[in-house]
Amino acid sequence: MASENITSQQVAQRAGVSQSAVSRVFTPGASASKKTIARVRKAADELGYRPNVLARSLITGRSRIIGLVVGYLENQFYPETLELLSNALQEKGYHVLIFMASQTSGNIDGVVDELLDYQVDGIIAASVALSSDLAARCQTAGKPVVLFNRTQDDERLSAVSSNNIAGGQKVAKFLIDGGHKRIAYITGWEGASTQRDREAGFCNELEKQGVALYAREVGDFHAESAREAARRMFTKSEIPDAVFVANDHMAFQVLDVLRFELDLKVPEDISVVGYDDVPLAAWPAYNLTTVRQRANLMVEETVSIMMHCIENKKNEPRRSVIDGPLIVRGSARLPKS
């Protein structure tokens, strides 16, 4: 019978249950006894039945799909986060539809229009920003939007991020306490709120402690740009004795240039600190001191906000800032104290 268009009524008859019981078994979050679930799934397997999710969405008005817009996957933080988000949403009975967007274009209207065409129940925007017009369209369509690892000045949008300002402050204090005198910074993409806040916290703490920023180069959150920034910064007659790099992905490139191109020792000649604490940071080859973005808590909060908006049919924006610790490893000189 697998070649026929098997209906839920046929499954119900074979399992000896009502059609509504079959519907409950295949509806995420609905209740059914273990006995009923076993009988229905056994009958469905024997008949080759699969529920028509798209047809059900037309009836319920909910696709149980969350659209996820990602700016780039070059940074190891995002593939790790996508897995956490997908697993967390699946536990809630939702699936993720991923679209890629340009990190630097500042315009993802076309991507979000496509997501709205797919009748997604909500949108998570990771490492990208929405225009005011686009935010208004999502609100009119009743689709909640949560910014992940980004913030922007739009009260209609929920946002979840780490405390980037505090993270930058922790790095500055750590390097000053370590006795460094020539402290530098390699930026990420300057249009990103994460970059802006990390640099602001870092530079404000330096100023507070009476230390001037010794050098600054732009790394743009990309590998080659970070390598070029390191070459410019560390091939002068006098070089920094410490550098804060705006994320781990770039910090790895900086470490490689220092060690293998310029024959400099880390941390004896130069201390290097990153931001994110991706798994690679703990590898002995890098052993990177870095600020941890608590991805599990950020994902948990993002999913909580999204579920609240969907289930209550209210787009009540929430802003969540999650603090992260400085993880001290071997790439930076330790404070004497």
C-alpha positions as CSV (number, residue, x, y, z in Angstrom):
1,M,0.0,0.0,0.0
2,A,3.1,2.3,0.2
3,S,2.6,3.4,-3.4
4,E,-0.9,4.7,-2.6
5,N,-1.8,8.0,-1.0
6,I,-2.3,6.6,2.5
7,T,-4.6,8.7,4.8
8,S,-4.6,9.1,8.5
9,Q,-8.1,7.5,8.5
10,Q,-6.5,4.3,7.1
11,V,-3.8,4.4,9.8
12,A,-6.5,4.9,12.5
13,Q,-8.5,1.9,11.2
14,R,-5.4,-0.4,11.1
15,A,-4.3,0.8,14.6
16,G,-7.8,0.6,16.1
17,V,-7.8,4.2,17.3
18,S,-9.6,7.4,16.3
19,Q,-8.3,9.7,13.5
20,S,-7.8,12.4,16.1
21,A,-5.5,10.0,18.0
22,V,-3.4,9.6,14.9
23,S,-3.2,13.4,14.5
24,R,-2.0,13.8,18.1
25,V,0.7,11.2,17.7
26,F,2.2,13.1,14.7
27,T,1.7,16.6,16.2
28,P,4.7,17.9,18.1
29,G,3.8,18.7,21.7
30,A,0.4,17.0,21.6
31,S,-0.4,14.3,24.2
32,A,-1.0,10.6,23.6
33,S,-0.4,7.5,25.7
34,K,2.7,5.4,25.1
35,K,0.4,2.5,24.0
36,T,-1.4,4.6,21.5
37,I,1.9,6.0,20.1
38,A,3.3,2.5,19.6
39,R,0.1,1.2,17.9
40,V,-0.2,4.3,15.6
41,R,3.5,4.3,14.6
42,K,3.5,0.6,14.0
43,A,0.4,0.9,11.7
44,A,1.9,3.9,9.9
45,D,5.2,2.1,9.3
46,E,3.3,-0.9,7.9
47,L,1.2,1.2,5.6
48,G,4.1,3.6,4.6
49,Y,2.2,6.6,5.9
50,R,3.9,10.0,6.5
51,P,1.9,13.0,7.6
52,N,1.7,16.0,5.2
53,V,3.3,18.7,7.2
54,L,2.7,21.4,4.6
55,A,-1.0,20.5,4.3
56,R,-1.3,20.7,8.1
57,S,0.3,24.1,8.2
58,L,-2.4,25.4,5.9
59,I,-5.0,24.2,8.4
60,T,-3.3,25.3,11.6
61,G,-1.6,28.5,10.2
62,R,1.7,27.3,11.6
63,S,4.5,25.8,9.6
64,R,6.6,24.9,12.7
65,I,9.6,26.2,10.7
66,I,12.0,28.9,12.1
67,G,13.9,30.8,9.5
68,L,17.6,31.4,10.4
69,V,19.6,34.0,8.5
70,V,23.4,33.7,8.9
71,G,25.9,36.2,7.7
72,Y,28.9,33.8,7.4
73,L,30.1,30.4,8.6
74,E,33.8,31.0,8.4
75,N,33.9,31.6,12.2
76,Q,33.7,28.3,14.1
77,F,31.4,29.9,16.6
78,Y,28.5,29.8,14.1
79,P,28.5,26.2,13.0
80,E,28.6,25.2,16.6
81,T,25.7,27.6,17.4
82,L,23.7,26.4,14.4
83,E,23.8,22.8,15.8
84,L,22.8,24.0,19.2
85,L,19.9,26.1,17.8
86,S,18.7,23.3,15.5
87,N,18.7,20.7,18.4
88,A,17.0,23.1,20.8
89,L,14.3,24.0,18.3
90,Q,13.7,20.3,17.3
91,E,13.1,19.6,20.9
92,K,10.3,22.1,20.8
93,G,8.9,20.5,17.6
94,Y,10.3,23.0,15.2
95,H,12.8,22.8,12.3
96,V,15.2,25.3,10.9
97,L,15.4,26.7,7.4
98,I,18.8,28.3,6.9
99,F,19.5,31.1,4.5
100,M,22.9,32.8,3.9
101,A,23.2,36.5,3.6
102,S,26.0,39.0,3.1
103,Q,27.6,40.0,6.3
104,T,28.5,43.4,5.1
105,S,25.8,44.4,2.7
106,G,23.5,45.8,5.4
107,N,20.5,44.6,3.3
108,I,18.9,41.2,3.7
109,D,15.5,42.2,2.5
110,G,15.4,39.6,-0.3
111,V,16.4,36.8,2.0
112,V,13.8,37.6,4.6
113,D,11.1,38.1,1.9
114,E,11.8,34.5,0.9
115,L,11.5,33.3,4.4
116,L,8.2,35.0,4.7
117,D,7.1,33.3,1.5
118,Y,7.8,30.0,3.2
119,Q,5.4,31.0,6.0
120,V,8.0,30.5,8.7
121,D,6.7,31.0,12.3
122,G,9.6,33.2,13.3
123,I,13.0,34.5,12.2
124,I,16.4,34.4,13.9
125,A,19.0,36.7,12.4
126,A,22.6,35.7,13.4
127,S,25.4,38.1,12.7
128,V,23.2,40.3,10.4
129,A,21.1,43.3,10.8
130,L,17.6,44.2,9.6
131,S,16.5,47.5,8.1
132,S,13.7,49.5,9.8
133,D,11.4,48.8,6.8
134,L,12.1,45.0,7.0
135,A,11.5,45.0,10.8
136,A,8.1,46.7,10.2
137,R,7.1,44.1,7.5
138,C,7.9,41.2,9.9
139,Q,5.9,42.8,12.6
140,T,3.0,43.4,10.3
141,A,3.2,39.7,9.2
142,G,3.1,38.7,12.8
143,K,6.5,37.0,12.6
144,P,8.7,37.5,15.6
145,V,12.4,38.3,15.0
146,V,15.2,37.6,17.4
147,L,18.7,39.0,16.7
148,F,21.4,36.5,17.7
149,N,24.9,37.8,18.7
150,R,23.9,41.2,17.4
151,T,22.0,44.3,18.7
152,Q,20.6,47.3,17.0
153,D,18.6,50.4,17.9
154,D,15.1,49.2,17.0
155,E,12.7,48.6,19.9
156,R,10.6,46.2,17.8
157,L,13.4,43.6,17.7
158,S,14.4,41.1,20.4
159,A,18.1,40.5,20.8
160,V,20.4,38.1,22.6
161,S,24.1,38.7,22.9
162,S,27.1,38.3,25.2
163,N,28.1,41.3,27.3
164,N,30.7,42.5,24.7
165,I,31.5,45.7,26.5
166,A,32.2,43.9,29.8
167,G,34.3,41.3,27.8
168,G,36.4,44.0,26.3
169,Q,36.9,45.6,29.7
170,K,38.1,42.2,31.2
171,V,40.7,41.8,28.4
172,A,42.1,45.3,28.9
173,K,42.4,44.9,32.7
174,F,44.0,41.5,32.3
175,L,46.6,42.8,29.9
176,I,47.4,45.8,32.0
177,D,47.7,43.7,35.1
178,G,50.1,41.5,33.1
179,G,52.5,44.4,32.9
180,H,52.0,45.1,29.1
181,K,52.8,48.7,28.0
182,R,52.2,48.6,24.2
183,I,48.7,47.2,23.9
184,A,47.0,46.9,20.5
185,Y,43.7,45.9,19.0
186,I,42.7,44.1,15.8
187,T,39.0,44.9,14.9
188,G,36.3,42.8,13.4
189,W,33.9,44.2,10.7
190,E,33.3,47.7,11.8
191,G,29.6,47.6,11.0
192,A,28.9,44.9,13.6
193,S,27.5,45.8,17.1
194,T,29.7,43.0,18.5
195,Q,32.9,44.6,17.2
196,R,31.8,48.1,18.3
197,D,31.0,47.0,21.8
198,R,34.1,44.9,22.3
199,E,36.3,47.7,21.2
200,A,34.4,50.3,23.3
201,G,34.8,48.2,26.4
202,F,38.4,47.5,25.7
203,C,39.4,51.1,24.9
204,N,37.3,52.6,27.8
205,E,39.1,50.4,30.3
206,L,42.5,51.3,28.9
207,E,41.7,55.0,29.2
208,K,40.4,54.5,32.7
209,Q,43.7,52.9,33.6
210,G,45.7,55.7,32.0
211,V,46.9,53.5,29.1
212,A,46.7,54.7,25.5
213,L,45.9,52.2,22.7
214,Y,49.2,51.6,21.0
215,A,48.1,50.4,17.6
216,R,44.9,49.4,15.7
217,E,44.3,47.5,12.6
218,V,41.1,46.2,10.9
219,G,40.7,42.4,10.5
220,D,37.1,42.5,9.3
221,F,36.3,39.1,11.0
222,H,37.9,37.3,8.0
223,A,41.0,35.1,8.0
224,E,43.1,36.8,5.3
225,S,42.2,40.3,6.5
226,A,43.4,39.2,10.0
227,R,46.7,37.9,8.6
228,E,47.3,41.1,6.7
229,A,46.5,43.2,9.8
230,A,49.0,41.2,11.8
231,R,51.7,41.7,9.2
232,R,51.1,45.4,9.1
233,M,51.1,45.6,12.9
234,F,54.1,43.5,13.7
235,T,56.6,44.3,11.0
236,K,57.5,47.8,12.2
237,S,60.6,48.8,14.1
238,E,58.7,48.8,17.4
239,I,55.8,46.5,17.9
240,P,53.0,45.9,20.4
241,D,53.7,43.6,23.4
242,A,50.1,42.5,23.5
243,V,47.1,42.4,21.1
244,F,43.4,41.8,21.7
245,V,41.8,40.3,18.6
246,A,38.1,40.8,18.2
247,N,37.3,37.1,17.8
248,D,39.1,33.7,18.0
249,H,38.8,33.0,14.3
250,M,41.1,36.0,13.6
251,A,43.2,35.3,16.6
252,F,44.2,31.9,15.2
253,Q,45.5,33.7,12.1
254,V,47.4,36.2,14.1
255,L,49.1,33.5,16.1
256,D,50.1,31.7,13.0
257,V,51.6,34.8,11.4
258,L,53.5,35.7,14.6
259,R,54.9,32.2,15.1
260,F,55.5,30.9,11.6
261,E,56.1,34.0,9.5
262,L,57.7,36.5,11.9
263,D,59.4,34.0,14.2
264,L,58.0,35.7,17.3
265,K,57.3,33.9,20.6
266,V,53.9,33.8,22.2
267,P,53.5,34.9,25.0
268,E,57.2,35.7,25.6
269,D,57.4,38.4,22.9
270,I,53.7,39.1,22.5
271,S,50.5,38.2,24.4
272,V,47.4,37.4,22.3
273,V,43.8,37.3,23.5
274,G,40.7,36.4,21.5
275,Y,36.9,36.4,22.0
276,D,34.4,33.5,21.7
277,D,36.2,30.5,23.2
278,V,35.4,28.2,20.2
279,P,36.6,24.5,20.7
280,L,39.8,25.1,18.7
281,A,40.9,27.7,21.3
282,A,41.6,24.9,23.8
283,W,43.7,22.9,21.4
284,P,47.4,22.7,22.5
285,A,48.5,24.2,19.2
286,Y,46.7,27.5,20.0
287,N,46.1,27.4,23.8
288,L,44.3,30.7,23.4
289,T,43.3,33.0,26.2
290,T,39.9,34.3,25.3
291,V,36.5,35.6,26.5
292,R,33.9,32.9,26.4
293,Q,30.6,33.5,24.6
294,R,28.3,31.2,26.5
295,A,26.6,29.8,23.4
296,N,24.4,27.3,25.2
297,L,22.9,30.0,27.4
298,M,22.5,32.4,24.4
299,V,20.7,29.7,22.4
300,E,18.5,28.8,25.4
301,E,17.5,32.4,25.8
302,T,16.9,32.9,22.0
303,V,14.6,29.8,21.8
304,S,12.8,30.9,25.0
305,I,12.0,34.3,23.5
306,M,11.0,32.9,20.2
307,M,8.6,30.3,21.7
308,H,7.1,32.9,24.0
309,C,6.3,35.2,21.0
310,I,4.9,32.3,18.9
311,E,2.8,30.7,21.6
312,N,1.4,34.0,22.9
313,K,1.0,35.5,19.5
314,K,2.5,38.7,20.8
315,N,5.7,40.2,19.6
316,E,7.0,41.5,22.9
317,P,10.6,42.4,22.4
318,R,13.1,41.3,25.0
319,R,16.8,42.2,25.2
320,S,19.1,39.7,26.9
321,V,22.8,40.3,27.6
322,I,24.8,37.3,28.9
323,D,28.1,37.7,30.7
324,G,31.0,35.5,29.8
325,P,34.2,34.8,31.7
326,L,37.8,35.4,30.6
327,I,39.3,31.9,30.0
328,V,43.0,32.1,30.8
329,R,45.3,29.8,28.9
330,G,48.9,30.0,27.6
331,S,48.8,32.7,24.8
332,A,49.1,35.6,27.2
333,R,51.4,36.6,30.0
334,L,49.8,36.2,33.4
335,P,49.5,39.0,35.9
336,K,52.3,38.7,38.6
337,S,49.6,38.8,41.3
